[in-house]
Amino acid sequence: GISDKACGSLMLLLAAFSLLYYTIWTLLLPILDEFSPVHTWFPSREWALRLPAFVVVVGISAIGLFLGVRIVQDGHADGRKSISRKVQ
């Protein structure tokens, strides 16, 4: 497998590249001329807002789903403990 250090380095490089790409897309692209070849490297500007909004919604939903599953599992575990106490 891959070591923790290599995995961390890969994730750091990916995050740095993503931040640099997004920064150029949102801040530098409006300054450049409309007919610049750099514009072909990026999607339309409306996606600069839609994509992060989608990521935030999916992330918050995943956290809520995880917490909900944990609460339900803990509730079932507490219920089993109280039933076993009553039986004894």
N, CA, C and O atoms as a GROMACS GRO file, in nm:
protein
  352
    1GLY      N    1   0.081  -0.119   0.000
    1GLY     CA    2   0.000   0.000   0.000
    1GLY      C    3   0.085   0.125   0.000
    1GLY      O    4   0.208   0.119   0.001
    2ILE      N    5   0.018   0.235  -0.001
    2ILE     CA    6   0.084   0.365  -0.002
    2ILE      C    7   0.102   0.412   0.143
    2ILE      O    8   0.014   0.395   0.227
    3SER      N    9   0.218   0.472   0.170
    3SER     CA   10   0.244   0.516   0.306
    3SER      C   11   0.160   0.640   0.340
    3SER      O   12   0.110   0.708   0.250
    4ASP      N   13   0.146   0.666   0.467
    4ASP     CA   14   0.068   0.782   0.511
    4ASP      C   15   0.131   0.912   0.463
    4ASP      O   16   0.061   1.006   0.425
    5LYS      N   17   0.264   0.917   0.465
    5LYS     CA   18   0.335   1.038   0.423
    5LYS      C   19   0.313   1.064   0.274
    5LYS      O   20   0.290   1.178   0.234
    6ALA      N   21   0.320   0.959   0.192
    6ALA     CA   22   0.298   0.975   0.049
    6ALA      C   23   0.153   1.014   0.021
    6ALA      O   24   0.127   1.097  -0.066
    7CYS      N   25   0.060   0.954   0.093
    7CYS     CA   26  -0.082   0.986   0.075
    7CYS      C   27  -0.109   1.131   0.114
    7CYS      O   28  -0.182   1.202   0.044
    8GLY      N   29  -0.052   1.175   0.224
    8GLY     CA   30  -0.068   1.313   0.268
    8GLY      C   31  -0.008   1.412   0.169
    8GLY      O   32  -0.067   1.516   0.141
    9SER      N   33   0.109   1.378   0.117
    9SER     CA   34   0.173   1.465   0.017
    9SER      C   35   0.088   1.475  -0.110
    9SER      O   36   0.074   1.583  -0.167
   10LEU      N   37   0.034   1.363  -0.153
   10LEU     CA   38  -0.051   1.362  -0.271
   10LEU      C   39  -0.177   1.446  -0.250
   10LEU      O   40  -0.217   1.522  -0.339
   11MET      N   41  -0.239   1.432  -0.134
   11MET     CA   42  -0.359   1.511  -0.105
   11MET      C   43  -0.326   1.660  -0.096
   11MET      O   44  -0.405   1.743  -0.141
   12LEU      N   45  -0.211   1.695  -0.039
   12LEU     CA   46  -0.169   1.834  -0.030
   12LEU      C   47  -0.146   1.893  -0.169
   12LEU      O   48  -0.188   2.005  -0.197
   13LEU      N   49  -0.078   1.818  -0.256
   13LEU     CA   50  -0.056   1.865  -0.392
   13LEU      C   51  -0.187   1.882  -0.469
   13LEU      O   52  -0.204   1.980  -0.542
   14LEU      N   53  -0.278   1.790  -0.452
   14LEU     CA   54  -0.408   1.799  -0.518
   14LEU      C   55  -0.486   1.922  -0.468
   14LEU      O   56  -0.547   1.993  -0.548
   15ALA      N   57  -0.484   1.946  -0.338
   15ALA     CA   58  -0.554   2.062  -0.282
   15ALA      C   59  -0.490   2.192  -0.331
   15ALA      O   60  -0.561   2.287  -0.363
   16ALA      N   61  -0.357   2.197  -0.336
   16ALA     CA   62  -0.288   2.318  -0.381
   16ALA      C   63  -0.318   2.345  -0.529
   16ALA      O   64  -0.343   2.459  -0.567
   17PHE      N   65  -0.316   2.240  -0.611
   17PHE     CA   66  -0.348   2.257  -0.752
   17PHE      C   67  -0.492   2.304  -0.772
   17PHE      O   68  -0.519   2.392  -0.853
   18SER      N   69  -0.585   2.244  -0.696
   18SER     CA   70  -0.726   2.282  -0.708
   18SER      C   71  -0.747   2.427  -0.669
   18SER      O   72  -0.822   2.500  -0.735
   19LEU      N   73  -0.682   2.471  -0.561
   19LEU     CA   74  -0.695   2.610  -0.517
   19LEU      C   75  -0.637   2.706  -0.620
   19LEU      O   76  -0.695   2.810  -0.649
   20LEU      N   77  -0.521   2.671  -0.676
   20LEU     CA   78  -0.459   2.755  -0.778
   20LEU      C   79  -0.547   2.764  -0.903
   20LEU      O   80  -0.567   2.873  -0.957
   21TYR      N   81  -0.600   2.650  -0.948
   21TYR     CA   82  -0.688   2.648  -1.066
   21TYR      C   83  -0.812   2.734  -1.042
   21TYR      O   84  -0.850   2.814  -1.127
   22TYR      N   85  -0.875   2.716  -0.925
   22TYR     CA   86  -0.997   2.791  -0.895
   22TYR      C   87  -0.968   2.941  -0.883
   22TYR      O   88  -1.048   3.023  -0.927
   23THR      N   89  -0.855   2.976  -0.823
   23THR     CA   90  -0.818   3.117  -0.809
   23THR      C   91  -0.798   3.181  -0.946
   23THR      O   92  -0.845   3.292  -0.970
   24ILE      N   93  -0.727   3.112  -1.033
   24ILE     CA   94  -0.707   3.166  -1.169
   24ILE      C   95  -0.840   3.178  -1.241
   24ILE      O   96  -0.866   3.277  -1.309
   25TRP      N   97  -0.925   3.077  -1.224
   25TRP     CA   98  -1.056   3.073  -1.290
   25TRP      C   99  -1.143   3.190  -1.248
   25TRP      O  100  -1.207   3.254  -1.332
   26THR      N  101  -1.146   3.220  -1.118
   26THR     CA  102  -1.239   3.322  -1.068
   26THR      C  103  -1.181   3.463  -1.063
   26THR      O  104  -1.255   3.560  -1.079
   27LEU      N  105  -1.051   3.476  -1.040
   27LEU     CA  106  -0.994   3.609  -1.023
   27LEU      C  107  -0.918   3.661  -1.144
   27LEU      O  108  -0.924   3.780  -1.176
   28LEU      N  109  -0.846   3.574  -1.212
   28LEU     CA  110  -0.762   3.619  -1.322
   28LEU      C  111  -0.836   3.620  -1.455
   28LEU      O  112  -0.811   3.707  -1.539
   29LEU      N  113  -0.924   3.526  -1.476
   29LEU     CA  114  -0.994   3.515  -1.603
   29LEU      C  115  -1.075   3.640  -1.642
   29LEU      O  116  -1.074   3.678  -1.759
   30PRO      N  117  -1.145   3.703  -1.548
   30PRO     CA  118  -1.220   3.825  -1.587
   30PRO      C  119  -1.130   3.939  -1.634
   30PRO      O  120  -1.175   4.027  -1.708
   31ILE      N  121  -1.005   3.939  -1.592
   31ILE     CA  122  -0.913   4.046  -1.630
   31ILE      C  123  -0.863   4.026  -1.773
   31ILE      O  124  -0.839   4.122  -1.845
   32LEU      N  125  -0.846   3.900  -1.812
   32LEU     CA  126  -0.792   3.870  -1.944
   32LEU      C  127  -0.893   3.900  -2.054
   32LEU      O  128  -1.014   3.903  -2.032
   33ASP      N  129  -0.839   3.924  -2.173
   33ASP     CA  130  -0.924   3.951  -2.289
   33ASP      C  131  -1.012   3.829  -2.320
   33ASP      O  132  -0.971   3.714  -2.302
   34GLU      N  133  -1.131   3.856  -2.366
   34GLU     CA  134  -1.230   3.752  -2.395
   34GLU      C  135  -1.179   3.649  -2.496
   34GLU      O  136  -1.219   3.533  -2.493
   35PHE      N  137  -1.092   3.692  -2.586
   35PHE     CA  138  -1.045   3.606  -2.694
   35PHE      C  139  -0.910   3.542  -2.662
   35PHE      O  140  -0.847   3.483  -2.750
   36SER      N  141  -0.867   3.552  -2.540
   36SER     CA  142  -0.741   3.491  -2.497
   36SER      C  143  -0.754   3.339  -2.500
   36SER      O  144  -0.858   3.285  -2.464
   37PRO      N  145  -0.649   3.269  -2.543
   37PRO     CA  146  -0.656   3.122  -2.545
   37PRO      C  147  -0.667   3.059  -2.406
   37PRO      O  148  -0.702   2.942  -2.394
   38VAL      N  149  -0.638   3.136  -2.302
   38VAL     CA  150  -0.649   3.085  -2.165
   38VAL      C  151  -0.794   3.052  -2.132
   38VAL      O  152  -0.819   2.962  -2.051
   39HIS      N  153  -0.888   3.121  -2.192
   39HIS     CA  154  -1.030   3.097  -2.167
   39HIS      C  155  -1.074   2.956  -2.207
   39HIS      O  156  -1.174   2.906  -2.156
   40THR      N  157  -1.002   2.893  -2.297
   40THR     CA  158  -1.039   2.758  -2.341
   40THR      C  159  -1.004   2.653  -2.236
   40THR      O  160  -1.055   2.541  -2.242
   41TRP      N  161  -0.920   2.687  -2.140
   41TRP     CA  162  -0.879   2.592  -2.035
   41TRP      C  163  -0.980   2.580  -1.923
   41TRP      O  164  -0.969   2.490  -1.840
   42PHE      N  165  -1.079   2.668  -1.919
   42PHE     CA  166  -1.171   2.674  -1.806
   42PHE      C  167  -1.316   2.664  -1.854
   42PHE      O  168  -1.347   2.706  -1.966
   43PRO      N  169  -1.405   2.608  -1.770
   43PRO     CA  170  -1.548   2.611  -1.802
   43PRO      C  171  -1.602   2.753  -1.789
   43PRO      O  172  -1.530   2.844  -1.750
   44SER      N  173  -1.730   2.772  -1.823
   44SER     CA  174  -1.788   2.905  -1.812
   44SER      C  175  -1.789   2.952  -1.666
   44SER      O  176  -1.784   2.871  -1.574
   45ARG      N  177  -1.797   3.083  -1.649
   45ARG     CA  178  -1.784   3.141  -1.514
   45ARG      C  179  -1.900   3.105  -1.423
   45ARG      O  180  -1.883   3.107  -1.301
   46GLU      N  181  -2.018   3.073  -1.478
   46GLU     CA  182  -2.131   3.037  -1.392
   46GLU      C  183  -2.100   2.912  -1.309
   46GLU      O  184  -2.154   2.897  -1.199
   47TRP      N  185  -2.016   2.824  -1.361
   47TRP     CA  186  -1.979   2.703  -1.288
   47TRP      C  187  -1.884   2.732  -1.173
   47TRP      O  188  -1.866   2.649  -1.084
   48ALA      N  189  -1.822   2.849  -1.175
   48ALA     CA  190  -1.734   2.888  -1.064
   48ALA      C  191  -1.814   2.906  -0.935
   48ALA      O  192  -1.758   2.898  -0.826
   49LEU      N  193  -1.944   2.931  -0.946
   49LEU     CA  194  -2.030   2.940  -0.828
   49LEU      C  195  -2.110   2.811  -0.806
   49LEU      O  196  -2.131   2.769  -0.692
   50ARG      N  197  -2.153   2.750  -0.914
   50ARG     CA  198  -2.235   2.629  -0.901
   50ARG      C  199  -2.157   2.512  -0.840
   50ARG      O  200  -2.208   2.440  -0.754
   51LEU      N  201  -2.035   2.493  -0.885
   51LEU     CA  202  -1.955   2.380  -0.839
   51LEU      C  203  -1.925   2.386  -0.690
   51LEU      O  204  -1.949   2.286  -0.621
   52PRO      N  205  -1.875   2.497  -0.634
   52PRO     CA  206  -1.853   2.502  -0.489
   52PRO      C  207  -1.983   2.491  -0.410
   52PRO      O  208  -1.985   2.431  -0.303
   53ALA      N  209  -2.091   2.548  -0.461
   53ALA     CA  210  -2.219   2.536  -0.392
   53ALA      C  211  -2.263   2.391  -0.385
   53ALA      O  212  -2.312   2.345  -0.282
   54PHE      N  213  -2.246   2.318  -0.494
   54PHE     CA  214  -2.280   2.175  -0.497
   54PHE      C  215  -2.194   2.096  -0.398
   54PHE      O  216  -2.244   2.009  -0.327
   55VAL      N  217  -2.065   2.126  -0.394
   55VAL     CA  218  -1.974   2.057  -0.303
   55VAL      C  219  -2.014   2.083  -0.157
   55VAL      O  220  -2.010   1.992  -0.075
   56VAL      N  221  -2.051   2.206  -0.125
   56VAL     CA  222  -2.092   2.240   0.012
   56VAL      C  223  -2.221   2.165   0.048
   56VAL      O  224  -2.232   2.110   0.157
   57VAL      N  225  -2.319   2.164  -0.042
   57VAL     CA  226  -2.445   2.094  -0.014
   57VAL      C  227  -2.422   1.945   0.006
   57VAL      O  228  -2.477   1.886   0.099
   58VAL      N  229  -2.342   1.883  -0.080
   58VAL     CA  230  -2.312   1.741  -0.066
   58VAL      C  231  -2.235   1.714   0.064
   58VAL      O  232  -2.263   1.616   0.132
   59GLY      N  233  -2.140   1.800   0.097
   59GLY     CA  234  -2.062   1.783   0.219
   59GLY      C  235  -2.148   1.793   0.344
   59GLY      O  236  -2.136   1.711   0.435
   60ILE      N  237  -2.234   1.893   0.351
   60ILE     CA  238  -2.322   1.908   0.468
   60ILE      C  239  -2.421   1.793   0.475
   60ILE      O  240  -2.453   1.746   0.584
   61SER      N  241  -2.470   1.748   0.360
   61SER     CA  242  -2.561   1.633   0.359
   61SER      C  243  -2.491   1.507   0.409
   61SER      O  244  -2.550   1.428   0.483
   62ALA      N  245  -2.367   1.487   0.368
   62ALA     CA  246  -2.292   1.369   0.413
   62ALA      C  247  -2.269   1.373   0.564
   62ALA      O  248  -2.280   1.270   0.631
   63ILE      N  249  -2.237   1.490   0.616
   63ILE     CA  250  -2.218   1.504   0.762
   63ILE      C  251  -2.348   1.477   0.834
   63ILE      O  252  -2.350   1.406   0.935
   64GLY      N  253  -2.459   1.532   0.785
   64GLY     CA  254  -2.590   1.508   0.846
   64GLY      C  255  -2.629   1.363   0.840
   64GLY      O  256  -2.684   1.310   0.937
   65LEU      N  257  -2.603   1.297   0.728
   65LEU     CA  258  -2.633   1.154   0.716
   65LEU      C  259  -2.550   1.072   0.813
   65LEU      O  260  -2.602   0.980   0.878
   66PHE      N  261  -2.423   1.104   0.824
   66PHE     CA  262  -2.336   1.032   0.919
   66PHE      C  263  -2.385   1.049   1.062
   66PHE      O  264  -2.394   0.952   1.137
   67LEU      N  265  -2.416   1.172   1.100
   67LEU     CA  266  -2.464   1.197   1.236
   67LEU      C  267  -2.597   1.127   1.261
   67LEU      O  268  -2.619   1.071   1.369
   68GLY      N  269  -2.686   1.130   1.163
   68GLY     CA  270  -2.815   1.063   1.178
   68GLY      C  271  -2.800   0.913   1.196
   68GLY      O  272  -2.866   0.854   1.282
   69VAL      N  273  -2.713   0.852   1.117
   69VAL     CA  274  -2.690   0.708   1.130
   69VAL      C  275  -2.631   0.676   1.267
   69VAL      O  276  -2.671   0.578   1.330
   70ARG      N  277  -2.537   0.757   1.313
   70ARG     CA  278  -2.475   0.733   1.444
   70ARG      C  279  -2.578   0.748   1.557
   70ARG      O  280  -2.576   0.670   1.652
   71ILE      N  281  -2.666   0.845   1.548
   71ILE     CA  282  -2.768   0.866   1.651
   71ILE      C  283  -2.864   0.747   1.654
   71ILE      O  284  -2.899   0.699   1.762
   72VAL      N  285  -2.905   0.700   1.538
   72VAL     CA  286  -2.995   0.585   1.532
   72VAL      C  287  -2.926   0.461   1.586
   72VAL      O  288  -2.987   0.385   1.662
   73GLN      N  289  -2.801   0.439   1.547
   73GLN     CA  290  -2.727   0.322   1.597
   73GLN      C  291  -2.710   0.328   1.749
   73GLN      O  292  -2.726   0.227   1.817
   74ASP      N  293  -2.677   0.443   1.802
   74ASP     CA  294  -2.661   0.458   1.946
   74ASP      C  295  -2.793   0.437   2.018
   74ASP      O  296  -2.796   0.380   2.127
   75GLY      N  297  -2.902   0.482   1.958
   75GLY     CA  298  -3.034   0.461   2.017
   75GLY      C  299  -3.071   0.315   2.024
   75GLY      O  300  -3.126   0.269   2.123
   76HIS      N  301  -3.040   0.242   1.918
   76HIS     CA  302  -3.068   0.098   1.919
   76HIS      C  303  -2.980   0.026   2.021
   76HIS      O  304  -3.025  -0.068   2.086
   77ALA      N  305  -2.855   0.068   2.035
   77ALA     CA  306  -2.764   0.005   2.132
   77ALA      C  307  -2.814   0.031   2.274
   77ALA      O  308  -2.810  -0.060   2.357
   78ASP      N  309  -2.860   0.152   2.302
   78ASP     CA  310  -2.915   0.184   2.435
   78ASP      C  311  -3.041   0.104   2.462
   78ASP      O  312  -3.064   0.060   2.575
   79GLY      N  313  -3.123   0.085   2.360
   79GLY     CA  314  -3.246   0.008   2.375
   79GLY      C  315  -3.217  -0.137   2.407
   79GLY      O  316  -3.285  -0.198   2.490
   80ARG      N  317  -3.117  -0.194   2.344
   80ARG     CA  318  -3.080  -0.333   2.371
   80ARG      C  319  -3.026  -0.349   2.513
   80ARG      O  320  -3.052  -0.451   2.578
   81LYS      N  321  -2.952  -0.248   2.560
   81LYS     CA  322  -2.897  -0.256   2.697
   81LYS      C  323  -3.010  -0.253   2.800
   81LYS      O  324  -3.006  -0.328   2.898
   82SER      N  325  -3.109  -0.168   2.777
   82SER     CA  326  -3.218  -0.159   2.875
   82SER      C  327  -3.304  -0.286   2.872
   82SER      O  328  -3.356  -0.326   2.976
   83ILE      N  329  -3.320  -0.348   2.756
   83ILE     CA  330  -3.397  -0.473   2.747
   83ILE      C  331  -3.323  -0.584   2.820
   83ILE      O  332  -3.384  -0.663   2.892
   84SER      N  333  -3.191  -0.591   2.803
   84SER     CA  334  -3.116  -0.698   2.870
   84SER      C  335  -3.115  -0.678   3.021
   84SER      O  336  -3.109  -0.776   3.096
   85ARG      N  337  -3.121  -0.554   3.067
   85ARG     CA  338  -3.128  -0.528   3.213
   85ARG      C  339  -3.262  -0.575   3.269
   85ARG      O  340  -3.268  -0.628   3.380
   86LYS      N  341  -3.369  -0.555   3.193
   86LYS     CA  342  -3.501  -0.596   3.238
   86LYS      C  343  -3.512  -0.748   3.245
   86LYS      O  344  -3.580  -0.800   3.334
   87VAL      N  345  -3.448  -0.818   3.153
   87VAL     CA  346  -3.455  -0.964   3.147
   87VAL      C  347  -3.382  -1.023   3.267
   87VAL      O  348  -3.427  -1.124   3.322
   88GLN      N  349  -3.271  -0.966   3.308
   88GLN     CA  350  -3.192  -1.021   3.418
   88GLN      C  351  -3.263  -0.998   3.544
   88GLN      O  352  -3.214  -1.036   3.650
   0.00000   0.00000   0.00000
